[in-house]
Amino acid sequence: MSSSPPGLAPQDMALWLDARAAQPRPVIPVATPSAQTEPVRGGGDAADDPAIWVHPTRPSRSRILGTDKKRGLAVYDLQGRETQFLPVGRVNNVDLRQRVRDGDRTWDLAVATQRDQRSVLLFGIDGAGKVSTLAELPTGLDEVYGVCSARHPAGGLDVFVNDKDGRLLQMRVTRKAGVWTSETVASMKLATQPEGCVADEPGRQLFIGEEKRGLWRVALDADGRLGDATLILPVGEVLHADVEGMAVHRSAAGAWLVVSSQGNDSYVVLDADAPHAVKGRFRVGLNPARGIDAASETDGLDVTSASLGGEYGEGLLVVQDGHKRWPMGRQNFKLVPWREVMKAIEAPTTPVR
């Protein structure tokens, strides 16, 4: 047997070495994407984080908001076509909440971190999925970075925004005399840089990733404010740095937390409820029949458990793709039916031979 890999392309070297390792690594199951968005407008490392808006009466007309951290915020339909673009500058992370209460009115609201202005942009989403800018909320942070949101127990909007220095602020958003404002109602600090986070309202908890250290669970008190924090999954064999995007899929079948394990191009799935056991992990692979390349080095992701019809009857996962390879081009987002995720994490794993 040859001791060298003649004829292998350089990008295949790692696979050749893994196959001959003394202790082969497990094969990570693959979930097949069903669609992908058009590329973002910015070149290089531009796409970052998606958020899913569910149409109130026609789920097939739902929308995906995606950040282009060089140019602005794009809006896509479920076929991946861009339906709108807001040139709001260097927005990094995006999140949204529907049916936010403001007096006797409800709103669908999205938030995104604007890194140049060190602020949070607030957007409204109308019944057709059209997005408009409502306000810019100052944070007082030095390097505003990740963001997520929640409806607090009274029905209004809370925004959780973090800084590269480890600070996490909880901003409560209100509307007075037609003007949107916010105030900081709680804060905490991690030792090193965070980014991705998600609030799980039914579980009264917030999950946040400390990129080099692991996944934290933060309790939310009766008023929805930040409480005690616990490291529930450190970086290691299962979860690789950087710990990036995360989202919760909650349905009658259970509650699942999906986390991007960026360092090994995979995703870890845990029970969203205590004791937060790891259920499995997967990668997003090729769909040759539809001309969709695999996802790698995922920054942000989002998931919905709403039935969007067709392939998305059990929900939808959207992930950022760090390298668009087929064909080579600007970054984009991949759409994965939730049933593909469940098939992947329930598949047995075997070592590479």
Beta strands, then each sheet from edge to edge (+ up, - down):
strand 1: 30-31
strand 2: 35-36
strand 3: 47-53
strand 4: 63-68
strand 5: 72-76
strand 6: 82-86
strand 7: 91-102
strand 8: 105-114
strand 9: 119-125
strand 10: 131-138
strand 11: 144-151
strand 12: 157-163
strand 13: 167-176
strand 14: 179-189
strand 15: 194-200
strand 16: 205-210
strand 17: 214-220
strand 18: 226-234
strand 19: 243-251
strand 20: 254-261
strand 21: 266-271
strand 22: 278-284
strand 23: 301-304
strand 24: 316-321
strand 25: 324-325
strand 26: 328-329
strand 27: 332-337
sheet 1: 1+ 22+ 21- 20+ 19-
sheet 2: 2+ 27- 24+ 23-
sheet 3: 3+ 4- 5+ 6-
sheet 4: 7+ 8- 9+ 10-
sheet 5: 11+ 12- 13+ 14-
sheet 6: 15+ 16- 17+ 18-
sheet 7: 25+ 26-
end
